[in-house]
């Protein structure tokens, strides 16, 4: 991969990740490099077990790569103590996980407020305003168990956007949603990219692939060369 460019919000260089079980070592990532520009939406696809979720965890600083490095907004997030990674993640990265990123005992509003409390200074938008942006202003006081699947996805997105991140990473954000709700969530992701955020989505969804500017295919922990445009990806199931 060439040197980092000013428009790059997220770069990964030669990422390796090995998992050890007894005497055996299994490679989950094998030399993955990528970049996502500000305002760009990238979809990561591939069969189950290809390393997609491991890649996202390393990009977010939730896991440490065994080799290589990750930079977000020009700052190295990999190979640092967990406390430093957490601080950088709170400042620069929004993460939307399959299991959603909501604490069950807090309302939607308080979940967003909690995320904002991790960063010093006044947030760019109030928690209430963020919920309004995702169409949940009227559900601000609801607990996660009181929200529908689509509302949970949108509340999780509000939490991911709590600190106006430079990078938004989403792991199967529409996996359990009906068609109309999936389109709404994908529109919200594209709107975020239009505001200058770098968006990377790990997905099996054809709809999510179609809203992407580029597609990265993973197979056996490596980037498959030769496919980069959404219209070239015929089948993302796995």
C-alpha positions as CSV (number, residue, x, y, z in Angstrom):
1,X,0.0,0.0,0.0
2,X,1.2,3.5,-0.8
3,X,1.7,6.2,1.8
4,X,-1.2,7.7,3.6
5,X,-3.0,10.5,1.8
6,X,-4.6,13.6,3.3
7,X,-8.1,12.4,2.3
8,X,-7.7,9.0,4.0
9,X,-9.7,8.8,7.2
10,X,-8.9,5.1,7.8
11,X,-5.9,3.0,6.6
12,X,-4.8,-0.5,7.4
13,X,-1.4,-1.8,6.4
14,X,-0.5,-5.5,6.2
15,X,-2.8,-6.7,8.9
16,X,-2.3,-10.2,10.3
17,X,-4.3,-11.8,13.1
18,X,-3.6,-15.3,14.4
19,X,-5.6,-17.2,17.0
20,X,-3.9,-19.9,19.0
21,X,-5.6,-23.1,20.3
22,X,-3.2,-25.3,22.1
23,X,-0.3,-25.9,19.8
24,X,-2.2,-24.8,16.7
25,X,-2.2,-21.3,15.3
26,X,-5.0,-20.3,12.9
27,X,-4.7,-17.2,10.6
28,X,-7.8,-15.0,10.5
29,X,-6.2,-12.1,8.6
30,X,-3.3,-12.6,6.2
31,X,-1.8,-9.3,5.1
32,X,-4.9,-7.2,4.7
33,X,-4.4,-3.6,3.5
34,X,-7.1,-1.0,2.8
35,X,-7.9,2.6,2.9
36,X,-11.2,4.5,3.2
37,X,-11.4,8.2,2.2
38,X,-13.4,10.8,3.9
39,X,-17.0,10.8,2.5
40,X,-16.6,7.3,1.0
41,X,-18.7,4.2,1.7
42,X,-16.9,0.9,1.5
43,X,-18.6,-2.5,1.8
44,X,-16.6,-5.6,3.0
45,X,-18.0,-8.9,1.8
46,X,-17.0,-12.5,1.8
47,X,-18.1,-15.9,3.0
48,X,-18.7,-16.7,6.7
49,X,-15.3,-17.3,8.3
50,X,-13.4,-15.1,5.8
51,X,-12.2,-12.7,8.5
52,X,-14.7,-9.8,8.1
53,X,-15.6,-9.4,11.7
54,X,-12.0,-9.9,12.8
55,X,-11.0,-7.1,10.4
56,X,-13.6,-4.7,11.7
57,X,-12.6,-5.4,15.3
58,X,-8.9,-4.6,14.5
59,X,-9.9,-1.5,12.6
60,X,-12.0,-0.3,15.6
61,X,-9.2,-1.0,18.1
62,X,-11.4,-3.6,19.8
63,X,-8.8,-6.2,19.0
64,X,-5.1,-6.0,18.3
65,X,-3.6,-7.3,15.1
66,X,-0.8,-9.7,15.4
67,X,1.1,-7.7,12.8
68,X,0.6,-4.5,10.7
69,X,-1.0,-1.3,11.8
70,X,-4.3,0.7,11.7
71,X,-4.5,4.5,11.5
72,X,-7.6,6.6,12.0
73,X,-7.6,10.3,11.2
74,X,-3.9,10.0,10.8
75,X,-3.4,8.6,14.3
76,X,-2.1,5.0,14.9
77,X,-4.8,3.2,17.0
78,X,-3.1,-0.3,16.9
79,X,-0.4,-1.6,19.2
80,X,-1.4,0.6,22.1
81,X,-2.6,-0.2,25.6
82,X,-6.4,-0.8,25.7
83,X,-7.0,2.4,27.6
84,X,-5.4,4.4,24.8
85,X,-7.2,2.5,22.1
86,X,-10.5,3.2,23.9
87,X,-9.8,6.9,24.2
88,X,-8.9,7.1,20.5
89,X,-11.9,5.1,19.5
90,X,-14.2,7.4,21.5
91,X,-12.7,10.4,19.8
92,X,-12.5,9.2,16.2
93,X,-14.5,6.0,15.6
94,X,-18.2,5.1,15.7
95,X,-18.9,1.4,16.0
96,X,-22.2,-0.3,15.2
97,X,-22.1,-4.0,16.1
98,X,-24.4,-6.9,15.3
99,X,-25.4,-7.2,18.9
100,X,-26.1,-3.5,18.9
101,X,-24.3,-1.1,21.2
102,X,-26.9,-0.3,23.8
103,X,-26.9,-1.0,27.5
104,X,-30.2,-2.7,28.4
105,X,-30.9,-0.7,31.6
106,X,-30.5,2.7,30.0
107,X,-32.9,4.6,27.8
108,X,-32.0,5.3,24.2
109,X,-31.3,8.9,25.3
110,X,-29.0,7.9,28.2
111,X,-27.2,5.4,26.0
112,X,-26.2,8.3,23.7
113,X,-25.3,10.5,26.6
114,X,-23.1,7.8,28.1
115,X,-21.2,7.5,24.8
116,X,-20.7,11.3,24.7
117,X,-19.4,11.4,28.2
118,X,-16.3,9.4,27.1
119,X,-15.0,12.5,25.3
120,X,-14.2,15.8,26.9
121,X,-15.8,18.9,25.6
122,X,-19.2,19.7,24.3
123,X,-20.5,17.3,21.7
124,X,-21.2,18.5,18.2
125,X,-24.9,17.6,18.6
126,X,-27.0,16.9,21.7
127,X,-28.2,13.4,22.4
128,X,-31.8,14.4,21.8
129,X,-30.9,15.9,18.4
130,X,-29.0,12.7,17.4
131,X,-32.1,10.6,18.1
132,X,-34.2,13.0,16.1
133,X,-31.8,12.6,13.2
134,X,-32.4,8.9,13.1
135,X,-36.2,9.3,13.6
136,X,-36.3,8.3,17.3
137,X,-36.9,11.6,19.0
138,X,-40.3,10.3,20.2
139,X,-38.7,7.2,21.6
140,X,-35.9,8.9,23.6
141,X,-37.0,7.5,27.0
142,X,-37.6,3.9,25.8
143,X,-35.5,1.1,27.0
144,X,-33.8,-1.2,24.4
145,X,-36.3,-4.0,25.2
146,X,-39.1,-1.6,24.3
147,X,-37.8,-0.9,20.9
148,X,-38.5,-2.8,17.7
149,X,-35.6,-4.3,15.6
150,X,-35.6,-1.3,13.3
151,X,-35.6,1.1,16.2
152,X,-32.8,-0.7,17.9
153,X,-30.7,-0.4,14.8
154,X,-31.3,3.3,14.6
155,X,-30.7,3.8,18.3
156,X,-27.4,1.9,17.9
157,X,-26.5,4.2,15.0
158,X,-27.2,7.3,17.1
159,X,-24.8,5.9,19.8
160,X,-22.2,5.2,17.1
161,X,-22.5,8.8,15.9
162,X,-22.5,10.3,19.4
163,X,-19.1,12.0,19.1
164,X,-19.2,13.0,15.4
165,X,-16.6,10.3,14.4
166,X,-14.3,10.6,11.4
167,X,-14.9,6.9,10.8
168,X,-18.1,4.8,11.1
169,X,-17.7,1.0,11.2
170,X,-20.8,-1.2,11.0
171,X,-21.0,-5.0,11.3
172,X,-24.1,-6.3,9.6
173,X,-26.1,-3.2,10.5
174,X,-29.2,-4.5,8.6
175,X,-28.9,-8.2,9.1
176,X,-32.3,-8.7,10.9
177,X,-34.3,-5.8,9.4
178,X,-37.2,-5.8,6.9
179,X,-36.7,-4.2,3.5
180,X,-38.1,-0.8,4.4
181,X,-36.2,-0.5,7.6
182,X,-33.0,-1.7,5.9
183,X,-33.4,1.1,3.3
184,X,-33.9,3.7,6.0
185,X,-30.7,2.6,7.9
186,X,-28.7,2.5,4.7
187,X,-29.9,6.0,3.8
188,X,-28.7,7.2,7.2
189,X,-25.3,5.7,6.6
190,X,-25.1,7.4,3.2
191,X,-26.1,10.7,4.7
192,X,-23.3,10.3,7.2
193,X,-20.8,9.7,4.3
194,X,-22.2,12.8,2.5
195,X,-21.2,14.8,5.7
196,X,-17.6,13.7,5.2
197,X,-17.5,10.6,7.4
198,X,-15.6,7.5,6.1
199,X,-18.1,4.6,6.3
200,X,-17.1,0.9,6.2
201,X,-19.8,-1.8,6.4
202,X,-19.3,-5.5,6.9
203,X,-22.3,-7.1,5.2
204,X,-24.0,-10.0,3.5
205,X,-26.7,-7.7,2.2
206,X,-27.0,-6.9,-1.5
207,X,-28.8,-3.7,-0.7
208,X,-25.8,-2.5,1.5
209,X,-23.4,-3.4,-1.3
210,X,-25.4,-1.3,-3.8
211,X,-25.1,1.9,-1.7
212,X,-21.3,1.5,-1.5
213,X,-18.7,3.4,-3.5
214,X,-16.3,0.4,-3.4
215,X,-16.4,-3.2,-2.4
216,X,-13.6,-5.2,-0.8
217,X,-13.9,-9.0,-0.9
218,X,-12.3,-11.1,1.7
219,X,-11.5,-14.8,1.2
220,X,-9.5,-16.8,3.8
221,X,-8.3,-13.7,5.5
222,X,-7.0,-12.0,2.3
223,X,-8.3,-9.3,0.0
224,X,-9.5,-10.8,-3.3
225,X,-8.1,-8.7,-6.1
226,X,-10.0,-7.6,-9.1
227,X,-13.4,-6.6,-7.8
228,X,-14.0,-3.1,-6.5
229,X,-17.3,-1.9,-7.9
230,X,-20.7,-2.7,-6.4
231,X,-22.2,-3.7,-9.7
232,X,-19.5,-6.4,-10.1
233,X,-20.5,-8.3,-7.0
234,X,-23.2,-10.7,-8.0
235,X,-23.7,-12.6,-4.7
236,X,-22.5,-11.6,-1.2
237,X,-24.1,-14.4,0.7
238,X,-22.0,-16.6,2.9
